[in-house]
Amino acid sequence: MRHLATYDDRDSAPTIITAGTILTVDDNSPTVEAMLIERGKIVAIGSLDEVETAARNSGLTPMREDFPGATVVPGFVDAHAHPLMYGQMLTWVDVGPGRAGSIPEIVELMREKATKLPAGVPVRGYGYEQRNLAERRHPTKEELDEIATDREVYIMNASGHGGVVNSFTFDKYGVTRDTANPEGGEYFRDASGELTGELSDAACNMLTGLHGVKIGHHGPNFHLSDEPAEHQRQLDLVQKEFLAGGVTALGDAQVSKRELAAYLEMADRGALQVRVSMYFLSHLLEQVIELGLTGPFGNAFLSIAGIKLYADGTLGGWTAYFPEGYVGDPCRTGQLYHQPGEYTELVRTAHAAGLQTATHAQSPTAITMVVDAIEQALKDRPDADARHRIEHCGLPDPVDIKRMAELGIRPVNQTQHYYNWGEGVEQAIGTPGERFNPLGEFRDAGVPATLSSDAPVAEPLPLEAIQAAVTRVTRRGHKLGPDDLCISAEAALRAHTLEGAVSLGRDNEFGSLTPGKRADFVVLGDNPLEASPESIAAIPVVETWVDGSARFQANA
């Protein structure tokens, strides 16, 4: 019989943790000397004398774990990620900027992989961003034909919303220059009408098959099918990556039946070590409500959080909705996934049932549609703590930022997006692109920001995200926008810990080092609040603890 393995009662020896600095992200005691933990929870914080007294008064004889010169912070919360998709990427060829700076380099990496695969097995790569390549463009199908002509070749764009295939792939699936674009996607063509090899969103359906997530299923098509055992291997790989970055809790921002089955299997075999909050795709909304999964459900490691929706596409893939067209391509407008009336009804239905919503929206038009819908839902059923989210929230109108503050809407941002390809946003839409993820404007309006990775769009490296939030300097050294869009290191640390937990609705459990909360924390090699802003990303993660036990050790 299947059962969800529970970790709540796991015994861990009473332990006093000391460090050079312990940053609690708790306003009552922001910096302390020591912390007492027992049975996976924080018992006391304060000076070493105070913590030792608390241990004696509780009848405990604790062990000691000392980290002299190190800094302890709460476990990082990655409130928006795609773990299973990331796991798939880890089994593909990395052609990101750290591995390939040009199309010939991509071709060589992929060709090398092809020689090691059995005949007919597809060759897949991920992570390229066309504006980071020397050619400043997407590869073509002809260039991918240099990798192989006898099997599928696919490289996924860093945005996750499309990529490029070779000629064999088009031939296999019967896509020709005369094939109509699917609703919500595109087979790109050159000036003569010939397929270039690039495809986006719903056009990826040919790769994912009938069971993939589609426009009609309220979301873009990310994942390719694998056997259940392979999904388990992928999630095991991913979990190690999150823990190595100091992430102890995450929000899966696109859960279908496939992701749910994979998590249940992982939990059943007792393998979950990172806390997962699931956001079901909106095409499952009626099923979630019918099953009554509208309140807290699950355990400390696997729980249901809410519903994920899409308002528009992605800035990286130029599918976010700009009705006036892109500066880089006036003929391209992007897309809305729903008409405003249809979207509003989905939000009202979810809200009326008590479900939190998390909506992907990047363009000003799409964000306004989301704010309008939430405003209407809150008028129908007032709730001062609904915590509805806007995922990415790349370019909100200042008027909508003010409305977000009034309505309690929480933006969940990814500063690594502009770290990796911020220049591309300016190229796509012009000068307004310098406001991409305007954290300083959120701060000034009283809107709490949450930082996350959107892995695999970016690696789950919270310290890199914090550095980007503080400096707004891209990978290429370009400063994106004025200083008043930056936030302090202290605010950025809070955005990737406590505010992440608030956005997941789990701040009573974790997010700060507060007595009564779970003993989830990270040992860092330096203090991110004292390090030079441009060096924050280089701070090493020494250890990651979950439930009072070390789950990652850099030197192990």
Buried (B, 14 or more C-beta within 10 A) or exposed (E): EEEBBBBEEEEBEBBBBBBBBBBBBBEEBBEBBBBBBBBBBBBBBBEBEBBBBBBEEEEBEBEEBEBEEBBBBBBBBBBBBBBBBBBBBBEBBBBBBEBBBEBBBBBBBBBEBBEEEEEEEBBBBBBBBBBBBEEEEBBBBEBBBBBBEEBBBBBBBBBBBBBBBBBBBBEBEEBEEEBEBBEBBBBBEEEEEEBBBBBBBBBBBBBBEEEBBBBEBBBBBBBBBBEEEBBBBBBEBBBBBBBBBBBBBBBBBBBBEBBBEBBEBBBEEEBBBBBBBBBBBBBBBEEBBEEEBBEEBBBBBBBBBBBBBBBBBBBBBBBBBBEEEBBBEEEBBBBBBBEBEEBBBBBBBBBEBEBBBBBBBBBBBBBBBBBBBBBBBBEEEEEEEBBBBBBBBBBBBEEBBBBBBEBBBBBBBBBBBBBBBBBBBBBBBEEBBBBBBBBBBBBBBEBBBBBBBBBBBBBBBBBBBBBBBBBBBBBEEEBBBEEEBBBBBBBBBBBBBBBBBBBBBBBEBBBBBBBEBBBBBBBBBBBBBEBEBEEBBEBEBBBBBBBBBBBBBEEE
